[in-house]
Amino acid sequence: VTTRIAIDLIRGEHGERRDDIEPAELDMADPRHDPALEMMQRRYGDVVKHAIEEGIAALEPRARTLLRHHLVDGLSIDRLAAIYDVHRATAARQLERARRDLHDHVRMALTRRLPAASDELESVVRLVRSQLDVSVRRLLASR
């Protein structure tokens, strides 16, 4: 919905491109300014941060390194394949497995930490999934 609003604002009422868009007009379409998301981040931010840290610590060293290379160093699948001397499909599978394992570890940590109802926990898990790469990039870069 927010993407459609932004596109409509840029195109104007009659489908022509508008170059006179005020920044405030785009703020309402900016997903970073989602009030529900901001409330979830305020309410569960520390719990999520600790769960992600716990999830990173629970990863195998190779999975942690793969994620660091990809998310922090910005290495492509092809570059990872060259570093680990594997086919690019293998590198892609290993990276996807590292992400999946991290998500599973974080979900388990959240389940232990949150005395929330299952629907509320699912909302937090969705929030984590949407923000996981950014959070992991920040945490791995600081290590």
PyMOL commands that set and color helices and strands:
alter all, ss='L'
color gray80, all
select helices_A, chain A and resi 2-11+23-27+31-33+35-58+61-72+77-84+88-113+118-142
alter helices_A, ss='H'
color red, helices_A
deselect
rebuild
show_as cartoon
